[in-house]
């Protein structure tokens, strides 16, 4: 399962502004996520950590299904997350997902940089 940064930004912005009708400051106060970080998430410039994503999903009432890049893919990560039985397994799983999201972000940034260099 992959998270679409575009879908994430659209869902967070829509749920905050149109459904909950709250400001970034109010959401920041509820979630303890920095206002600037929330703004970057809404603008598609930041992948939240697993912990931040879970907090946002709870506060704005959306699910991973709403932000999946390809909703037809097998939900391997969700199954793995659900099978973590100890706290250390959950922590390490969160770290693994965070690293994977970081690598994906890095790949996208490198791709964008290459595209910009070739278009000049």
Beta strands, then each sheet from edge to edge (+ up, - down):
end
